[in-house]
Amino acid sequence: MTTALLCSTALVTIPIGSVSAATAAQNIASYATSQLGAGPCSNTASGSTNGNAGYYAPHTTQNNSCSHPGTAASPPQSGQAQAWCADFAGWAWSRAGVTVDGNLSDGASSFYIYAKAHNTWSTAPRVGDAVYFDSTIYGGHGHVAIVTNVHSDGTFDSVGGNEGDSSSPYLVRQDTGLKVGEYVWSENNVGVYVEGFAGPVGGTPTATLTSIGTWNGSAANYNSSQTVSGTVTLTAGETAASKVWYYLDDTNPAANGGAGLISASDSGGGANPTHNLAFNTAGLSAGGHTITAAAFDGTNTSQIDSVKTVTITVNNTPSTPTVSVPGGQAVGTVSLSSTDLSGNTASVVYTIDGNRTYTSTAGGGFPVYLDSTTLADGVHTVTAAALNVGGAASTASTTATFTVNNFAHASSVVDQSGTTSIFTADASNGHVIDTSVSSAGVINVYDLTVHNGTPATSGNPVAAVDGKGTVSVLTR
């Protein structure tokens, strides 16, 4: 085994995982092993779960192992705040959710104190235990590490922080084939031996996530894995958290945020599910994403105690609309609208006869109102496509048709003598016909086009009477 420093003040927080009684011991070993090669600020371990922060156990008197994150000073300093083997062991315990308390400090011997206080001191190794090295049973040249494997012959392997010698950095390292009572190394000409093991006691983090999910629009649609679009509500049920933060595509979040943090706020409190946050998915790529909720300690807003992750599938392409068109013979103003629209629809584009487009941003059924006199009489086709705020369009709707028939539409006027004139377009030749009924009941039919040279019209003859009693017929 390599020479280790004595384990004996900055505060930078680190993530803490949720506890499981059946797996806590193995989790402790896994967390410790995941840091192999890391320094006191975790800046030597690629993909370190500690986020370049440092090691310590919250709710104890331990100080953070790192005083200058990211520094590259010569070992054994490298940013360390103190000899940090105890801080590393405390971190592994607390991340697995077992009980850490005020018995633990920056000194390796504090694990012996902890074990005596909780009646867990043993001379037989167990995975997840803290192995205590010392030149005496207490108070000598101490060191502590995490037991990661126990062999059938009684020997064990360990992973400890702040292990090194004069020729190599003080990092997280592994030792194999150790056994109780064995001489391991010499410190100032004093032999250091494997003295025994401190076992952790069960416990739960102060904030435990019980659920996380998303919903579009209403709690009735709440579930923990679904296809979402537009703005959704992220929600997490928990117990005793000071806050919950949500992270996108970051399943191992850091307590100080980082690139995955969606927002440094949540609604907090309220009925279950609590801690809701509105999240607009419009800017995400289509397909699968993860949302991770991190519950922070109920008494420490900088300490993550529990995390939970769900998957979502993002699909912000609006659904294909169904076009509603007028029935019968359309004249004058024609109204088009849409149904079967998804909630992320921002506009609907209608295409008439394959070449004329009309856009509506009115909401609701996204109606448009057309002057049918700008269209020829007869059958016209219309399709619609829905667009979201980013311009992503649905597929075109099924083609619908409507019929324009402005040709035979009549208009009328009453002049100052009391004569009523009804003006129509003759369907056989396009002439404008004046059919008048006098106040005496005399009916007269007069072809304005023949007698007055009025051009034929395929539109709507509009009649007006001025202050002198002159009747005018306006045609197109």
LOSEGU-111019 format. One record per residue (C-alpha): y, z, x; residue in one letter; residue number from 1; chain. Coordinates in steps of 0.1 Angstrom, whole numbers, plus 5000, padded with zeros to 4 digits. Layout:
<pts>
{pt {Y Z X} A NUM A}
...
</pts>
This chain:
<pts>
{pt {5000 5000 5000} M 1 A}
{pt {5035 4993 5012} T 2 A}
{pt {5061 5020 5019} T 3 A}
{pt {5080 5032 4988} A 4 A}
{pt {5114 5048 4985} L 5 A}
{pt {5118 5082 4969} L 6 A}
{pt {5127 5078 4932} C 7 A}
{pt {5159 5098 4925} S 8 A}
{pt {5248 5052 4881} T 9 A}
{pt {5255 5024 4860} A 10 A}
{pt {5246 5017 4824} L 11 A}
{pt {5234 4983 4814} V 12 A}
{pt {5210 4979 4784} T 13 A}
{pt {5178 4961 4781} I 14 A}
{pt {5155 4950 4752} P 15 A}
{pt {5129 4974 4738} I 16 A}
{pt {5098 4962 4719} G 17 A}
{pt {5082 4976 4688} S 18 A}
{pt {5053 5001 4691} V 19 A}
{pt {5017 4997 4682} S 20 A}
{pt {4994 5027 4687} A 21 A}
{pt {4964 5005 4694} A 22 A}
{pt {4981 4983 4720} T 23 A}
{pt {5008 5005 4735} A 24 A}
{pt {4989 5012 4767} A 25 A}
{pt {4982 4975 4773} Q 26 A}
{pt {5018 4966 4764} N 27 A}
{pt {5030 4990 4790} I 28 A}
{pt {5008 4973 4816} A 29 A}
{pt {5019 4939 4804} S 30 A}
{pt {5056 4947 4806} Y 31 A}
{pt {5052 4961 4841} A 32 A}
{pt {5032 4931 4853} T 33 A}
{pt {5057 4906 4838} S 34 A}
{pt {5083 4919 4863} Q 35 A}
{pt {5063 4913 4895} L 36 A}
{pt {5087 4901 4922} G 37 A}
{pt {5118 4914 4905} A 38 A}
{pt {5145 4935 4922} G 39 A}
{pt {5166 4963 4907} P 40 A}
{pt {5188 4938 4888} C 41 A}
{pt {5159 4915 4880} S 42 A}
{pt {5176 4886 4897} N 43 A}
{pt {5146 4876 4918} T 44 A}
{pt {5121 4871 4889} A 45 A}
{pt {5122 4836 4873} S 46 A}
{pt {5120 4841 4835} G 47 A}
{pt {5124 4878 4838} S 48 A}
{pt {5122 4896 4804} T 49 A}
{pt {5149 4919 4815} N 50 A}
{pt {5178 4894 4814} G 51 A}
{pt {5192 4902 4849} N 52 A}
{pt {5202 4936 4837} A 53 A}
{pt {5183 4965 4853} G 54 A}
{pt {5157 4991 4845} Y 55 A}
{pt {5159 5025 4828} Y 56 A}
{pt {5146 5043 4797} A 57 A}
{pt {5171 5051 4770} P 58 A}
{pt {5171 5086 4754} H 59 A}
{pt {5165 5101 4789} T 60 A}
{pt {5187 5111 4818} T 61 A}
{pt {5177 5080 4837} Q 62 A}
{pt {5205 5058 4850} N 63 A}
{pt {5203 5021 4853} N 64 A}
{pt {5186 5008 4884} S 65 A}
{pt {5213 4981 4889} C 66 A}
{pt {5249 4988 4899} S 67 A}
{pt {5259 4952 4908} H 68 A}
{pt {5239 4926 4888} P 69 A}
{pt {5234 4894 4906} G 70 A}
{pt {5244 4905 4941} T 71 A}
{pt {5224 4892 4970} A 72 A}
{pt {5230 4921 4994} A 73 A}
{pt {5203 4929 5020} S 74 A}
{pt {5175 4951 5008} P 75 A}
{pt {5169 4978 4999} P 76 A}
{pt {5204 4977 4982} Q 77 A}
{pt {5204 4943 4964} S 78 A}
{pt {5225 4958 4937} G 79 A}
{pt {5205 4990 4932} Q 80 A}
{pt {5221 5021 4919} A 81 A}
{pt {5195 5045 4933} Q 82 A}
{pt {5158 5046 4943} A 83 A}
{pt {5145 5031 4911} W 84 A}
{pt {5107 5035 4908} C 85 A}
{pt {5110 5061 4880} A 86 A}
{pt {5136 5039 4862} D 87 A}
{pt {5111 5010 4863} F 88 A}
{pt {5082 5031 4850} A 89 A}
{pt {5105 5046 4823} G 90 A}
{pt {5116 5011 4813} W 91 A}
{pt {5080 4999 4808} A 92 A}
{pt {5071 5029 4787} W 93 A}
{pt {5102 5026 4765} S 94 A}
{pt {5098 4989 4760} R 95 A}
{pt {5063 4995 4746} A 96 A}
{pt {5078 5020 4722} G 97 A}
{pt {5061 5052 4734} V 98 A}
{pt {5080 5085 4735} T 99 A}
{pt {5106 5088 4762} V 100 A}
{pt {5127 5119 4763} D 101 A}
{pt {5150 5141 4784} G 102 A}
{pt {5121 5152 4807} N 103 A}
{pt {5124 5118 4824} L 104 A}
{pt {5151 5113 4851} S 105 A}
{pt {5156 5090 4881} D 106 A}
{pt {5132 5111 4901} G 107 A}
{pt {5095 5103 4904} A 108 A}
{pt {5086 5139 4899} S 109 A}
{pt {5101 5138 4864} S 110 A}
{pt {5069 5121 4852} F 111 A}
{pt {5049 5151 4864} Y 112 A}
{pt {5074 5173 4844} I 113 A}
{pt {5070 5151 4814} Y 114 A}
{pt {5032 5152 4816} A 115 A}
{pt {5032 5190 4818} K 116 A}
{pt {5056 5193 4789} A 117 A}
{pt {5034 5170 4767} H 118 A}
{pt {5000 5182 4781} N 119 A}
{pt {4991 5147 4793} T 120 A}
{pt {4986 5154 4830} W 121 A}
{pt {4953 5140 4842} S 122 A}
{pt {4934 5132 4874} T 123 A}
{pt {4916 5103 4857} A 124 A}
{pt {4935 5070 4854} P 125 A}
{pt {4942 5052 4822} R 126 A}
{pt {4959 5019 4816} V 127 A}
{pt {4996 5026 4807} G 128 A}
{pt {4997 5059 4826} D 129 A}
{pt {5023 5066 4852} A 130 A}
{pt {5005 5072 4885} V 131 A}
{pt {5023 5099 4906} Y 132 A}
{pt {5023 5097 4944} F 133 A}
{pt {5035 5127 4964} D 134 A}
{pt {5031 5146 4996} S 135 A}
{pt {5027 5177 4976} T 136 A}
{pt {5019 5182 4939} I 137 A}
{pt {5056 5185 4932} Y 138 A}
{pt {5088 5180 4951} G 139 A}
{pt {5078 5161 4982} G 140 A}
{pt {5081 5124 4990} H 141 A}
{pt {5075 5111 4954} G 142 A}
{pt {5068 5077 4940} H 143 A}
{pt {5056 5065 4906} V 144 A}
{pt {5041 5033 4892} A 145 A}
{pt {5023 5020 4861} I 146 A}
{pt {4985 5018 4859} V 147 A}
{pt {4977 4983 4849} T 148 A}
{pt {4939 4982 4853} N 149 A}
{pt {4910 5007 4858} V 150 A}
{pt {4878 4996 4874} H 151 A}
{pt {4842 5008 4868} S 152 A}
{pt {4841 5026 4901} D 153 A}
{pt {4871 5048 4891} G 154 A}
{pt {4896 5029 4912} T 155 A}
{pt {4927 5014 4896} F 156 A}
{pt {4955 4989 4901} D 157 A}
{pt {4992 4997 4897} S 158 A}
{pt {5026 4979 4894} V 159 A}
{pt {5056 4998 4907} G 160 A}
{pt {5093 4991 4912} G 161 A}
{pt {5112 4998 4945} N 162 A}
{pt {5082 4991 4967} E 163 A}
{pt {5086 4976 5001} G 164 A}
{pt {5090 4984 5037} D 165 A}
{pt {5115 4978 5066} S 166 A}
{pt {5104 4941 5068} S 167 A}
{pt {5104 4931 5032} S 168 A}
{pt {5127 4937 5001} P 169 A}
{pt {5122 4966 4977} Y 170 A}
{pt {5109 4948 4946} L 171 A}
{pt {5083 4952 4918} V 172 A}
{pt {5050 4949 4935} R 173 A}
{pt {5013 4954 4928} Q 174 A}
{pt {4987 4977 4945} D 175 A}
{pt {4950 4974 4940} T 176 A}
{pt {4919 4996 4945} G 177 A}
{pt {4936 5029 4946} L 178 A}
{pt {4920 5062 4937} K 179 A}
{pt {4929 5099 4931} V 180 A}
{pt {4934 5120 4962} G 181 A}
{pt {4936 5089 4984} E 182 A}
{pt {4961 5088 5013} Y 183 A}
{pt {4984 5059 5007} V 184 A}
{pt {5012 5059 5032} W 185 A}
{pt {5033 5081 5054} S 186 A}
{pt {5069 5091 5047} E 187 A}
{pt {5087 5107 5077} N 188 A}
{pt {5054 5115 5092} N 189 A}
{pt {5042 5132 5060} V 190 A}
{pt {5012 5118 5042} G 191 A}
{pt {5017 5106 5006} V 192 A}
{pt {4986 5107 4983} Y 193 A}
{pt {4977 5098 4947} V 194 A}
{pt {4982 5131 4930} E 195 A}
{pt {4975 5123 4893} G 196 A}
{pt {4986 5106 4862} F 197 A}
{pt {5012 5112 4835} A 198 A}
{pt {5001 5099 4801} G 199 A}
{pt {5027 5087 4775} P 200 A}
{pt {5027 5102 4741} V 201 A}
{pt {5028 5081 4709} G 202 A}
{pt {5060 5075 4691} G 203 A}
{pt {5081 5049 4674} T 204 A}
{pt {5114 5033 4682} P 205 A}
{pt {5144 5047 4663} T 206 A}
{pt {5149 5013 4647} A 207 A}
{pt {5119 4993 4636} T 208 A}
{pt {5122 4958 4619} L 209 A}
{pt {5099 4956 4589} T 210 A}
{pt {5108 4921 4579} S 211 A}
{pt {5129 4891 4587} I 212 A}
{pt {5135 4860 4566} G 213 A}
{pt {5158 4833 4554} T 214 A}
{pt {5168 4821 4520} W 215 A}
{pt {5187 4792 4506} N 216 A}
{pt {5209 4804 4478} G 217 A}
{pt {5191 4833 4462} S 218 A}
{pt {5168 4861 4470} A 219 A}
{pt {5142 4848 4447} A 220 A}
{pt {5135 4821 4472} N 221 A}
{pt {5132 4846 4501} Y 222 A}
{pt {5104 4840 4526} N 223 A}
{pt {5098 4843 4563} S 224 A}
{pt {5090 4806 4570} S 225 A}
{pt {5105 4777 4551} Q 226 A}
{pt {5124 4744 4553} T 227 A}
{pt {5161 4751 4552} V 228 A}
{pt {5193 4731 4551} S 229 A}
{pt {5230 4738 4551} G 230 A}
{pt {5240 4774 4551} T 231 A}
{pt {5212 4799 4547} V 232 A}
{pt {5212 4837 4546} T 233 A}
{pt {5193 4855 4575} L 234 A}
{pt {5181 4889 4564} T 235 A}
{pt {5162 4917 4581} A 236 A}
{pt {5147 4949 4566} G 237 A}
{pt {5147 4977 4591} E 238 A}
{pt {5148 5015 4594} T 239 A}
{pt {5177 5034 4610} A 240 A}
{pt {5192 5005 4630} A 241 A}
{pt {5228 5007 4640} S 242 A}
{pt {5230 4969 4637} K 243 A}
{pt {5208 4938 4637} V 244 A}
{pt {5217 4907 4656} W 245 A}
{pt {5201 4873 4651} Y 246 A}
{pt {5191 4849 4679} Y 247 A}
{pt {5184 4811 4677} L 248 A}
{pt {5154 4798 4697} D 249 A}
{pt {5155 4830 4718} D 250 A}
{pt {5124 4851 4712} T 251 A}
{pt {5132 4875 4740} N 252 A}
{pt {5168 4884 4734} P 253 A}
{pt {5191 4904 4756} A 254 A}
{pt {5211 4933 4742} A 255 A}
{pt {5244 4918 4756} N 256 A}
{pt {5239 4886 4736} G 257 A}
{pt {5234 4855 4757} G 258 A}
{pt {5233 4818 4747} A 259 A}
{pt {5208 4824 4718} G 260 A}
{pt {5230 4849 4699} L 261 A}
{pt {5241 4834 4666} I 262 A}
{pt {5267 4860 4658} S 263 A}
{pt {5278 4894 4671} A 264 A}
{pt {5279 4908 4636} S 265 A}
{pt {5259 4913 4604} D 266 A}
{pt {5267 4926 4570} S 267 A}
{pt {5248 4959 4576} G 268 A}
{pt {5237 4985 4551} G 269 A}
{pt {5230 4978 4515} G 270 A}
{pt {5198 4975 4496} A 271 A}
{pt {5166 4961 4511} N 272 A}
{pt {5165 4936 4526} P 273 A}
{pt {5196 4946 4546} T 274 A}
{pt {5216 4932 4575} H 275 A}
{pt {5224 4898 4560} N 276 A}
{pt {5241 4870 4579} L 277 A}
{pt {5252 4836 4566} A 278 A}
{pt {5241 4809 4591} F 279 A}
{pt {5251 4772 4588} N 280 A}
{pt {5222 4751 4600} T 281 A}
{pt {5241 4718 4597} A 282 A}
{pt {5245 4715 4635} G 283 A}
{pt {5208 4720 4644} L 284 A}
{pt {5184 4693 4653} S 285 A}
{pt {5159 4684 4626} A 286 A}
{pt {5125 4702 4631} G 287 A}
{pt {5112 4736 4640} G 288 A}
{pt {5134 4765 4653} H 289 A}
{pt {5129 4802 4658} T 290 A}
{pt {5151 4830 4645} I 291 A}
{pt {5147 4863 4661} T 292 A}
{pt {5161 4895 4647} A 293 A}
{pt {5169 4924 4671} A 294 A}
{pt {5173 4959 4656} A 295 A}
{pt {5195 4982 4677} F 296 A}
{pt {5190 5019 4682} D 297 A}
{pt {5205 5039 4653} G 298 A}
{pt {5225 5060 4678} T 299 A}
{pt {5231 5034 4704} N 300 A}
{pt {5247 5000 4695} T 301 A}
{pt {5239 4986 4730} S 302 A}
{pt {5202 4993 4729} Q 303 A}
{pt {5176 4970 4712} I 304 A}
{pt {5146 4989 4699} D 305 A}
{pt {5127 4963 4680} S 306 A}
{pt {5125 4926 4676} V 307 A}
{pt {5108 4902 4651} K 308 A}
{pt {5107 4864 4650} T 309 A}
{pt {5101 4839 4623} V 310 A}
{pt {5100 4801 4623} T 311 A}
{pt {5121 4777 4602} I 312 A}
{pt {5120 4739 4597} T 313 A}
{pt {5155 4724 4595} V 314 A}
{pt {5160 4694 4573} N 315 A}
{pt {5196 4687 4566} N 316 A}
{pt {5191 4652 4552} T 317 A}
{pt {5202 4654 4515} P 318 A}
{pt {5177 4646 4488} S 319 A}
{pt {5177 4612 4472} T 320 A}
{pt {5199 4612 4441} P 321 A}
{pt {5191 4596 4407} T 322 A}
{pt {5220 4575 4393} V 323 A}
{pt {5232 4579 4357} S 324 A}
{pt {5248 4548 4342} V 325 A}
{pt {5263 4541 4307} P 326 A}
{pt {5240 4526 4281} G 327 A}
{pt {5248 4497 4258} G 328 A}
{pt {5278 4473 4263} Q 329 A}
{pt {5302 4488 4289} A 330 A}
{pt {5339 4481 4284} V 331 A}
{pt {5370 4495 4299} G 332 A}
{pt {5363 4525 4322} T 333 A}
{pt {5327 4529 4334} V 334 A}
{pt {5315 4563 4346} S 335 A}
{pt {5287 4566 4372} L 336 A}
{pt {5272 4599 4383} S 337 A}
{pt {5242 4614 4400} S 338 A}
{pt {5215 4640 4394} T 339 A}
{pt {5187 4655 4415} D 340 A}
{pt {5211 4664 4443} L 341 A}
{pt {5204 4689 4470} S 342 A}
{pt {5227 4718 4478} G 343 A}
{pt {5239 4702 4511} N 344 A}
{pt {5253 4671 4494} T 345 A}
{pt {5289 4666 4504} A 346 A}
{pt {5295 4631 4490} S 347 A}
{pt {5277 4603 4471} V 348 A}
{pt {5283 4566 4479} V 349 A}
{pt {5276 4542 4450} Y 350 A}
{pt {5269 4505 4458} T 351 A}
{pt {5275 4479 4431} I 352 A}
{pt {5257 4446 4433} D 353 A}
{pt {5248 4453 4469} G 354 A}
{pt {5283 4449 4483} N 355 A}
{pt {5309 4470 4466} R 356 A}
{pt {5309 4507 4475} T 357 A}
{pt {5327 4536 4458} Y 358 A}
{pt {5326 4572 4473} T 359 A}
{pt {5328 4605 4454} S 360 A}
{pt {5335 4639 4469} T 361 A}
{pt {5341 4655 4435} A 362 A}
{pt {5311 4678 4435} G 363 A}
{pt {5289 4685 4405} G 364 A}
{pt {5274 4651 4396} G 365 A}
{pt {5298 4634 4421} F 366 A}
{pt {5311 4610 4394} P 367 A}
{pt {5331 4578 4400} V 368 A}
{pt {5351 4559 4374} Y 369 A}
{pt {5353 4521 4376} L 370 A}
{pt {5376 4497 4359} D 371 A}
{pt {5350 4474 4344} S 372 A}
{pt {5376 4446 4341} T 373 A}
{pt {5373 4441 4378} T 374 A}
{pt {5336 4431 4373} L 375 A}
{pt {5324 4400 4356} A 376 A}
{pt {5308 4403 4322} D 377 A}
{pt {5270 4407 4325} G 378 A}
{pt {5244 4429 4342} V 379 A}
{pt {5253 4448 4373} H 380 A}
{pt {5231 4468 4397} T 381 A}
{pt {5240 4502 4413} V 382 A}
{pt {5223 4524 4439} T 383 A}
{pt {5235 4557 4453} A 384 A}
{pt {5230 4576 4486} A 385 A}
{pt {5238 4613 4492} A 386 A}
{pt {5255 4624 4524} L 387 A}
{pt {5259 4658 4540} N 388 A}
{pt {5290 4671 4559} V 389 A}
{pt {5278 4656 4591} G 390 A}
{pt {5273 4621 4575} G 391 A}
{pt {5235 4622 4574} A 392 A}
{pt {5225 4600 4544} A 393 A}
{pt {5196 4602 4521} S 394 A}
{pt {5175 4571 4513} T 395 A}
{pt {5190 4549 4486} A 396 A}
{pt {5182 4558 4450} S 397 A}
{pt {5162 4536 4427} T 398 A}
{pt {5183 4507 4414} T 399 A}
{pt {5199 4512 4380} A 400 A}
{pt {5216 4486 4359} T 401 A}
{pt {5245 4485 4334} F 402 A}
{pt {5261 4457 4313} T 403 A}
{pt {5298 4449 4312} V 404 A}
{pt {5310 4430 4281} N 405 A}
{pt {5348 4430 4280} N 406 A}
{pt {5349 4393 4267} F 407 A}
{pt {5347 4400 4229} A 408 A}
{pt {5367 4432 4229} H 409 A}
{pt {5395 4433 4204} A 410 A}
{pt {5430 4448 4205} S 411 A}
{pt {5454 4452 4176} S 412 A}
{pt {5491 4458 4168} V 413 A}
{pt {5512 4463 4138} V 414 A}
{pt {5546 4446 4137} D 415 A}
{pt {5578 4458 4120} Q 416 A}
{pt {5570 4438 4088} S 417 A}
{pt {5538 4457 4084} G 418 A}
{pt {5515 4428 4094} T 419 A}
{pt {5485 4439 4114} T 420 A}
{pt {5473 4414 4141} S 421 A}
{pt {5439 4417 4157} I 422 A}
{pt {5435 4397 4189} F 423 A}
{pt {5401 4387 4201} T 424 A}
{pt {5386 4363 4226} A 425 A}
{pt {5365 4336 4211} D 426 A}
{pt {5331 4338 4228} A 427 A}
{pt {5324 4301 4224} S 428 A}
{pt {5355 4288 4242} N 429 A}
{pt {5375 4317 4256} G 430 A}
{pt {5405 4311 4233} H 431 A}
{pt {5426 4340 4222} V 432 A}
{pt {5425 4343 4184} I 433 A}
{pt {5451 4361 4163} D 434 A}
{pt {5437 4373 4130} T 435 A}
{pt {5466 4388 4110} S 436 A}
{pt {5466 4407 4077} V 437 A}
{pt {5501 4410 4060} S 438 A}
{pt {5512 4439 4040} S 439 A}
{pt {5504 4418 4009} A 440 A}
{pt {5469 4414 4021} G 441 A}
{pt {5471 4378 4032} V 442 A}
{pt {5447 4370 4061} I 443 A}
{pt {5456 4343 4086} N 444 A}
{pt {5436 4332 4116} V 445 A}
{pt {5456 4316 4144} Y 446 A}
{pt {5443 4301 4177} D 447 A}
{pt {5470 4311 4202} L 448 A}
{pt {5454 4291 4230} T 449 A}
{pt {5455 4259 4210} V 450 A}
{pt {5490 4263 4196} H 451 A}
{pt {5507 4281 4224} N 452 A}
{pt {5488 4270 4255} G 453 A}
{pt {5478 4306 4264} T 454 A}
{pt {5452 4305 4291} P 455 A}
{pt {5417 4315 4282} A 456 A}
{pt {5406 4350 4292} T 457 A}
{pt {5373 4366 4300} S 458 A}
{pt {5390 4400 4299} G 459 A}
{pt {5405 4422 4272} N 460 A}
{pt {5435 4407 4252} P 461 A}
{pt {5461 4434 4251} V 462 A}
{pt {5488 4433 4223} A 463 A}
{pt {5522 4449 4222} A 464 A}
{pt {5553 4448 4199} V 465 A}
{pt {5588 4452 4212} D 466 A}
{pt {5619 4467 4195} G 467 A}
{pt {5628 4433 4179} K 468 A}
{pt {5594 4429 4163} G 469 A}
{pt {5582 4403 4188} T 470 A}
{pt {5544 4404 4193} V 471 A}
{pt {5531 4397 4228} S 472 A}
{pt {5496 4391 4238} V 473 A}
{pt {5488 4397 4274} L 474 A}
{pt {5457 4380 4288} T 475 A}
{pt {5442 4375 4322} R 476 A}
</pts>
